[in-house]
Amino acid sequence: MALLPSGNLGDDNSGFPSDKDSLNLAMERGKSWSDDGYELNRRGTGVFHPHIKLTDIVDKENNHIPIDRILPDDLQEKIIASLPLECILKASCVCKKWNEIVHSKKFMLNISNALAQKPWYFMFTSSDEPIGYFYDPLLSKWYSSELPCSVKHNYYIASSCGLVCFMDNYSRNELYVCNPLTRNYKKLELLGQPFLGYTALAFSVDWPSHSYTVAIVGSEHVFDDEWAISIHIYTSNKMIWLSPMKKTLTRWRAGYDSIICDGVLYVLVYYTGTDETEDHHALLTYNLYTPSFQDMSISTRVPVPCFVTCGRLLNLDDKLVMVGGIGRQDRPGIIKGICIWVLKGRELEEVSRVPYKLFQGFGEIDDVFASSGAGDLIYVQSYGATALLVFDMTLRQWSWSRKCPVIKKFSLQLFSGFCFQPRLELSS
């Protein structure tokens, strides 16, 4: 069965929280999270399982008549399209007819504008397998599932619209583009040359054409304080790799984070020199469509306003957003808060900080945490726990997600995840 809601939602098995659950949820909002009280993690079954058998069965004993003999196809389409996304996914597994409807091009085109979905979050619950839970913020539910390709939690991950791009963290010779909901995926051929040193992955989908762009930024130490930075770009409509830029920077190197926003590739770079008056971090830009000599130039960098750890770049409706830990120079491994900035012109403007009580809810946190976002939501997760903070950019509000139904099995177990926009109509 596909996309099963996780348990303990209510005592009456209705799928809605009971009064007791609501009270417990309200009590959890202001406290530190705990992983007690849930069953051990079990392997997800996927949203659209490739081996599921769909059959149309007529119960002769009770004289049940198939619904397609009563309702025409267009009316069935309208009924299914009016359901929440999770119910549409379940409906596709009811019978062959509904599976054909949900996967038809006509249905996909009609539903793309009808469904108003908040970005979902996928949390890995295994370090070796592509299993975990989807979180739907609209219904505040978790669904056990499995990603379609053999990716791991420590892969480079970038998402755009309904597609997600993965690149392995070690050999960096595996690159996948997939739709986590429909389980459709494609393996891309990488360049012949290996990516050494620091590597950042960026991914962008062009919605009108349903084509996508993959950008890989490499940063390799060449001599003393010099770093060679190279950009490699793949476009799905041409199905070729191009390497349009390579240059050497002095006392600056690229890190692990980049993003494509409104046709511009942004790269988070780090200062490697000893001048204490210099910016510690900055953003460099590269225009994908009209490159210029000023691209990837230190002279045109965008400074980061403070000492930042674990900086992450996000694309929220073609607005560049940065999430980072506010570092302490006297204690480099510890952060004193988490902040969100939005790029306006050539400056990063502070939008919000995690409230102190919620920040304490993570427990002891160092300078490493996961953050990702899409649409108007940002998710922040400590690698050491399943606690998930959600920030609504429109409402400017922080809140905990509903508790993920997985327990921490050992003290050094790590968790991570990624945000994506749930869409049925996009394929790789």
N, C-alpha and C positions, 0 to 999 in steps of 0.2 A: 504494500500500500504506500502511497506517496504523500509526502508532506503532512506528517501526523503531528497535531498539536501536542505539546509536552504536557505531562500530567499535573494533577493536583490543582485544577482550575476551579473546581467547585464540588460540593458534596452531592449534587443532584445530577451529575453527569450531563449537564445542559450545555457545557462549553463556556458558561459565564462564571465569573468569580462569585463565590459565596460571600455572605457578610463577614464571615470569619477571615476569608482570604483578603478581602478589601481592608479589613482592620490591620491584618499583618502587613500588607503592602504599605499602608500609610505609616505604620510604625517603623518600617525599614528605611523610609526615605531619608531620615535624618541620622541614621546610624551607620556604623561600619558594616560591610557585608560579611556574610559567613557562608561557607559552602556546605553546611550541615543540613541533613534532612532530605537529601535527594538521592535517588538511585544512582548506581554506578553508570558511567557513560557506556552507551551501547552504540554499535555501528549504525549509522543512518542508512536509509533506504533510497534516498534520492527523491527528487521531485517527479521526474518522469523516468521511471525505472525502465531500462532497455529490455528487460526480460519479462515484464508484466504481461499477463495474458488477458486480453479484453474480449469478452464474449457477450453476445445478445442471447439471453435465456428467456424462454417463455415457460412460465410455471403452469403446466397443463392441469395439474391437480386443482389449483385455485383459479384457473382461467384468467390469469393476468395477461393483459395485452400490451405489447411494446408501445412506448409512448410515441415513437415515430409513425405509428399507424394512425394516431389521433391528431398530433400536432404537425404542421408543415415545418420544413427545415428552417425557414426564415424566422418563424415564431420561436422555435427552440433556440436559435442563435440569440434572439433578443432576451430570452429568459436567462440564458447562461451569461450573456454580457452584462446583465444587471447585478450579478453576484459579485461579492468581494473577490479579490485576486486569489486568496487561498482556497475559496470554494470553487473557483474556475479550475484551478489545478486539480482539485479532488474530482471535479465533474469529468475531467478528461480521462479518468481511470474507471469510470462507471461502466461504460460500454463502448463498443467500436464506433458507434454513430457519434457520440459526444466527443470522443477522441479525435475523429475526423473534423468535426466542427471547430474545436478549439485550435487545431493545427492548420486550419485552412487559411489561405492568404486573405480571403475576404474578411474572415473573422478578425484576423490580426490587424488589418488596416482599420476596421471599424472600432476596435477596442482600444487602439493606441490613444485616442483622444477622449474616450469615455472614462477610462480608469484614472482617478487622481490618487496616486500612490506616494507615500513618503519613502525616502530611501531606506533600504533594509541593511542589516549588518549580518555578516557571517562570522561566527566565532569558531576557530579551530579548537577541537578538544583532544587532538592527538598530534604528537610530533612526527609520526611516521606515516600516517594515512590522511587522505583528504576528506575527513569526516568532521562533523560539527553540527552547529545549530544556526538556522536563520532566525533573525529577530525582526518582527513586523511591528513598527512603532504605532501604527494606526490601531491595531487590535491588541497591542501589548502582549504578543504571544511569541513563543519560541517553537521552531519546527525542526525536528531531527532530519538531517539530510547528508548527502555525500556529493562532493564535487565530481564532475565527469572525467577529469583527467588526473593523472597521478602527480599532484602538486603537494607541497608541504607548507607548513606554517611559516617557515623562514625564507620562502621564495620572495623575490621582488614582485610586488603586486601594484597594479595601477588599473583604475576603472573609469569608464565614461559611458553615460547613458545606461544601457542594459548589458554592456559587455565588460569583461574583466580580462586583463592581460597578466600572465605569470611568466617569470623567468627564474630558472634555478639559481641558487645562491653560490654554488661552488664552481662547477665547470662552465656555467653560463652559456651552455650550448643547447638548452631546451627552452623554447618560447611557445606559449599557448595563448590563444584568444578563445574565450568561451562565454556562453550565456549560462549562468549558474542555474536558472530556473528551467529552461528547456533542455539542458544538458547537451546542447550543441557545442562542439568545440573544433578547433583547427590548430594543428601544429605548424609553426612557421619555420622556414629554414633560416638559420642565422648566417652572418657573414663568416667567411673562412677564417679570419683572424680572431684570436681569443681576446676577450675583454679582461684586461689585467688591472690591478690597482683598485681604485674606487669606481663604482658603477652606479648610475641612477637610471631608472626606467620611467618614461612618461608615455601616456596613451590618450588618444582623443578620437571620438566618433563624430563624424559629420552626419547630423540627423537627416537632412533632406536626401542625401545620396546613400545613406547607410554604409558609407565607406569609413575606414579608420586609418589612423596614423600611429605608428610606434616610433618612439625616439629613445635611443640609448646614449647616455653621456658617459664617456670614460675619462678618468683622470689618473695619469701615471707619473710617478716620480722619475725625473730624468737626471737631474744633477743639482746638488746643493739645495737652493730654495726654488728651483724651477720645476714646474709641473706641466706636462703636456695634456691638454684637454681636447678631446675629439667628440664629434657628434655624428651619429649614424641614424638614418631615417628610413623607415619602411612604410609604403603606402599600399593599402589593399587593392586599390583600383589598378595600379601598375604592377603590383606583386614583385617589386624589386627593392633592393637596399641601395641607398646613396650615402656617401660620407662627405657632406658639403663643407665641413669645417674642421680644421685642426690648428691649434695655436698653442704657444707656450706662455704661461703666466708665471710671474715672479712673486713668491711668497703668498700665493693664493692657490688653493686646490678645490676641486668640486667634491661633493660628498655623496650621500646615498639618496638624495631627494631632488626631484625635478617635477615639473608639471607643464602641460600645454593649456594655455588659456587664451581664447580669442585669437588663435593663429600665432601666438608667441610662446616660445619655449623658455621657461624660467628655470634657472639652476641655482640652488643654494650652495654658496662657496664659503670656505673657511680660511682665515688668515693664519699663515704658518710662521710669520716673522716674530720679532721680539719687541717691536715698538708698541708700548702699552697705550699710546694715544690713538692707535689705529683701530678701525672697526674690527670686531672679532668675526662677524658674519656679514654677508651681503648677498644680494640677488643679482645675477647676470642674466641678460636676455639675448635671445636669438630669434629673429623673425623668420618663420618657416616659409613665408610666401615672398617676401621682398627683403632678403638679407642685405646688410650694409656693413661698411668697415667698422662701424661702432658696435656691432654685435659682439657679445662676450668680451667686452672691454672693461677693464677696471675703472677707467675714467668715467664711465656712464653707469656704474653700479648703483643699486638701491641699498642703502645701509639698513641693517637690522638694528632696532632701537636699543637693545640691551644684550647682555650676555645670555645666550640662549642655548639650551641643551635639547637634544631630541627634536629638532625643528622639522616640521612636516608642512609641505605645500599642498593646498587643496584648490580645486576648481569648483566653486559654488555658483552655478548659473553665470559662467564666464566672468566671475570675479575671483581674483587671486586672494586666497586666505592662507595665512600661516598660523599654525599652532605650535607652541614651544614651551618648554619648561623654563622658568625664570631661574637662571643659575646663580650660584654663589661662588664668586671667585676665590674666597677663602676655603671653601669646601667644594671642589669641582664635581664630586660624585653625588651631591645632594641638591635638590631643587626646593625653592620656597614657594612655588606656585606654578600654575599653568595658565597661559595667556593666549588670547586670540587676536590677531591683527588682520586688517583688510588693506590691500594696496589701493591707495588713492593718488593718482598721478605718479610721482616718484617717491612717495613716502608711505611707510607702513603705519597705519593708524590703529591704536588699540580699541578693541570692541568690547571685550569682556575678560574677566578672570574667573577661574573656578572659585566659588565661595569657599571660605576657610573650612566650614563644617563638612562640605562635600569633599574637599581635598583631604581632610582627615579620614574620610570614609574609605579611602584607598588603603589605609594603614601606613606602614613605613614605605615610602616611595623614593627611589633613587632617580637618576637622570634618564632612565629608559622607560618609555611607555609608548603605546600605539595610539595613533589618532588618524582618522580618515573621515571623509564627508562627501556629500552630494546634495544637490537641491538646496534646502534650507536647514539641513541637519548636520551636526558634527558629533562624531562619536569619539570618546576618549576612554582608553582601557589600560590599566596597569598590567604589565606582562605577568605579574605574580599572582593574579586572581581573576575571577570571572566578572568582577564588578564592572559595569558599563555605564559611563556618564553620557548624557545626551544634551547637546546645546541647540536650541532652536534660534536660528539667526533672525527670524522674523519677529518672534516674541521676546527675544533676548532673555530666555529663561533656561536655567540648568535643572536637570532632574535625573534621577536614576532610572534605568530601564527596569522592566520586570526581571526578576532574578532568573539567571540562566540555570536550567535544570541539569547541572553537572557538578560533581564534587572534585575537589583537589585531592589527588591520591597521594602525593608526596610533596615535601616542602619545596623542592626545587623545580616542580612542574611549572612550565610556562604556558601562557595563553596569548593568542593574538587573533587578529581578524581584519576584515576590510569592509568598507561600505560600498554599496552599489545601488543603482536605480532598477527596481524590478520591472522588466519588460518582456513580453512574450513574443513580440514581433521582430526582434533583432536576432540575427544569426551571424556566426563568424565566417 
